[in-house]
Amino acid sequence: MSEELKALKRIELLLETMAKTVVAEKLAKILKEKKHAFLYENTGHLPRPELEKKTGFSAGKISGLWSQWEQEGLLVKDGKSYRPVF
């Protein structure tokens, strides 16, 4: 492996570590509330109707939270759905 490639891999690792630190701080706030934690942890794994039933949130509330979390860098839009960043 060339020295340039090694340096780039090191930079990538450092950036990922920094991003995880920022995300962890934001996630800590979300995870304090049970319903928000459940929604976040199951985003990308359960269909929205099931998330609505289990959290008691409306479709609009879930969409709003997903949009907010995407803007905060906690979720990534994957086609028509979302998934956690890490």
N, C-alpha and C positions, 0 to 999 in steps of 0.2 A: 504494500500500500504506500502510495507516495506521501510525502510530508504534507503537501497541500490537502490531500484527502483526509489525512489524520487531523489536521487543523480544523477543517470544515466539520468533521464529525464531533470534535470537541466543542466547537461553537454551538452546534445543534443540541448537544447534550446540555450545555449550560443554559441555553434559551428555554429548553423544555423544563428544566429544573426551576427556572425563574417563573415561568408561566404556571407551573403546578403550585408554586407558593402563593401567587396571586389568586388562583382559582380556589385553593384551599381556604383562604381567608373569606372569600365570598360564600363558599359552600357552607362554612361553619354557621353563617347566619341563616341560610335556608334550612339546614338540618336541625335547627332548634325547634321548628314547628313540624309536628308529626305528619300532617297532611302534605305539606310542601316537600318534606323529605321523601315521603312515599312517591309523590308525583315525580320528583327528580330522579330517584333511583329506578323507577319503572318506565321512564320515558325512553322510547325506542324498543321497549320489550313488550308492553301491553298496548292494545288498541285504545284509542281515546274513549270510546263508550265505557270500557271497563274501568279506565282511570276516573271517569266521571262518577261511576257508581261507588267505587272504593274510597274516593276522597270527598264526595258530596259537592265537588266544584262543578259549575256549569261549563259548557264547551267554550264559552267566551272567556271565562276566568282562566281556564287552562291555556287557551291561545295567548291570552295576555301575559301570563307567567312565562310561557315559552318564549315569546318575543322579548320580554324583559331579560330573561336569562341568556338569550342569544346575544343581545346587545352587551351584556356584562361579560361575555366570553365563556359562559358556562355550558352552553349547548351549541351544537353545529346543526345547521339545516342540511338534511340529507334527502334530497328530492323534495317530497311533500311532507316529510316527517322530520323530527329532531332526534338527536342522540347526544349523550354527554360527551364533552371534549376528551376526557381521559377515561 
